[in-house]
Amino acid sequence: MKYLTIALITEFMKLRRSKIFWITIVFFIFVPIMMGLLMLVAQHPDIAAKLGIVGTKANFFGENNWEGYLMMQNQIIASVGLIGFGFVTSWVFGREYIDRTITNILALPVPRSAIVSAKFIIVAIWCILLAIILFVTCILIGNIIGIPGWTQQIFSDFISKYILISGLTILLCSPVAFIASFSRGIIAALAFVILMLIMAQFVALVGLGPYFPWAIPGVHSVPEGTDGMKIVSASYIILFVTSLIGYFGTIAWWRMADHK
Amino acid sequence: MDNMIRTVNLSKHYSDVKAVSEINLNVRKGEIYGFLGLNGAGKTTTIRMFLGLIKPTSGDAFILNEKVHANNNELFNKIGYLVEIPYSYPNLTVRENLEIVRRLRLISNKKSVDQIINKLKLDQYANRKAKNLSLGNAQRLGLAYALIHNPEILILDEPTNGLDPAGIFEIREMLSDLAKNQGVTVFISSHILGEISRFATRIGIIHQGKMVQEIDANQLDMLCKKQLLVQSRDIYAAFKIILQKGYSNCELNNNTIQITDPKAINMPEEIATLLVNAGCPPSLLQVEEENLESYFLRTIEINGGVK
């Protein structure tokens, strides 16, 4: 625990000075603002007609009320979150290779496993913060533009689902960390995230979404009763096992691979 | 004397490339061991195996009589290291980078950061971001990482890269002081024999992954070749006279007679007398000693040549 705390403090020191940290925050504020803009357009068909393609996109919400708006936020955290959290993870792990500081942190009294675990904790904290920022911005924007149909029940349903989807998406960061470590950089890890996101779309189309880890958060975000989109117990098991494989695989890589 | 660093048939192969082949070496307490080799000779690979960064294909490395492996974390607290060009977190200042190392080295004394900044003369750069440091100062910062915890053993891979002559001198003096007065064992790699020979107590030469020679630094002078150079107005006559007198190992190249016969090298005045008496006085008589660089190149040429 002592080693983990020390490693965590040093990871925090690195994060504090990083521009990427602030860029991700701006991005996670920007996305719900854009969604709010689309909602605003959808609420005013006269504007939608003038805006052409933007007006068409605004129809994604289905019903122009809080229920439709919040459901879209769940889909955002399942998709944009996957990319954003994947980017955060690939940067936290890959930067040591890009900055070539990896050699500095491998032969120390603090075990490598503590350093890797501290990185995962930083990733989790960072991603939770981004999820909270997205959530708060989304609610604020919704209130500012005056979306109709707010009820306590809709909000309670949304928040529990939002937390679950965010948590599941964060769990999918560990395989990204492994790819970043294995490939010694961030490019391959980002490519992996994008590939998984594309694959998730295809897998969901053929009805296997509940069994593909990267599709599971997205499956959660669609309305209940959608064909081929029913989460089963195995879905959670598959996602947890994937996460554990990523976590232990990353630790094993840091401990056992040749660091040339 | 204690064996601080010891290797037993230490080897690292990548497919069919033998990066390091059966290296056996011993470094004793308080020694400054110069590990010499051309680029790609296997120096960095060997050093990485000392630090558990690379697993040997076969053989073992021992530091303080403990087998080195990636998870021997206690051992790493006794070692300070610098591998190739030291890198730092670019957006963190010199002080912040050292603060990270202080914590990861479990050093409770918070003043140690200021002390090492002062020791490495980084005071004026303490609050400068690492990305804005010159190569020389980045190198000093790397040395600060290696020294901050006052290690028993220092493993340094080309630590004077990027330093100016004054900086090289300063680091050399500091390492000599650490070894002499604090008993720190220093293992230092370089590709410049002239630099290493000035302060190393023992030198190992590695070439194409193999250890080709291990010598005490004070023997180096004896191993360097010497030759007597002779020039005369009638060089052919002089050459003939010298040969007739029975001197061996004489060659005539570029109007200069090169004699490696110890008898001539130790008493060049006899050659002078001989030539004067024969009416062919020398216009040049000079004992030339092989420099360290050519000795190094000759040593590795004998052992497979320069590639």
Boltz contact constraints between the chains, C-beta under 6 A:
constraints:
  - contact:
      token1: [A, 6]
      token2: [B, 103]
      max_distance: 6.0
  - contact:
      token1: [A, 10]
      token2: [B, 100]
      max_distance: 6.0
  - contact:
      token1: [A, 10]
      token2: [B, 103]
      max_distance: 6.0
  - contact:
      token1: [A, 10]
      token2: [B, 104]
      max_distance: 6.0
  - contact:
      token1: [A, 13]
      token2: [B, 100]
      max_distance: 6.0
  - contact:
      token1: [A, 14]
      token2: [B, 89]
      max_distance: 6.0
  - contact:
      token1: [A, 17]
      token2: [B, 91]
      max_distance: 6.0
  - contact:
      token1: [A, 17]
      token2: [B, 92]
      max_distance: 6.0
  - contact:
      token1: [A, 99]
      token2: [B, 87]
      max_distance: 6.0
  - contact:
      token1: [A, 100]
      token2: [B, 87]
      max_distance: 6.0
  - contact:
      token1: [A, 101]
      token2: [B, 87]
      max_distance: 6.0
  - contact:
      token1: [A, 103]
      token2: [B, 83]
      max_distance: 6.0
  - contact:
      token1: [A, 106]
      token2: [B, 53]
      max_distance: 6.0
  - contact:
      token1: [A, 107]
      token2: [B, 51]
      max_distance: 6.0
  - contact:
      token1: [A, 107]
      token2: [B, 52]
      max_distance: 6.0
  - contact:
      token1: [A, 107]
      token2: [B, 76]
      max_distance: 6.0
  - contact:
      token1: [A, 108]
      token2: [B, 76]
      max_distance: 6.0
  - contact:
      token1: [A, 108]
      token2: [B, 104]
      max_distance: 6.0
  - contact:
      token1: [A, 109]
      token2: [B, 73]
      max_distance: 6.0
  - contact:
      token1: [A, 109]
      token2: [B, 76]
      max_distance: 6.0
  - contact:
      token1: [A, 109]
      token2: [B, 77]
      max_distance: 6.0
  - contact:
      token1: [A, 109]
      token2: [B, 106]
      max_distance: 6.0
  - contact:
      token1: [A, 110]
      token2: [B, 104]
      max_distance: 6.0
  - contact:
      token1: [A, 111]
      token2: [B, 73]
      max_distance: 6.0
  - contact:
      token1: [A, 255]
      token2: [B, 70]
      max_distance: 6.0
  - contact:
      token1: [A, 258]
      token2: [B, 54]
      max_distance: 6.0
  - contact:
      token1: [A, 259]
      token2: [B, 53]
      max_distance: 6.0
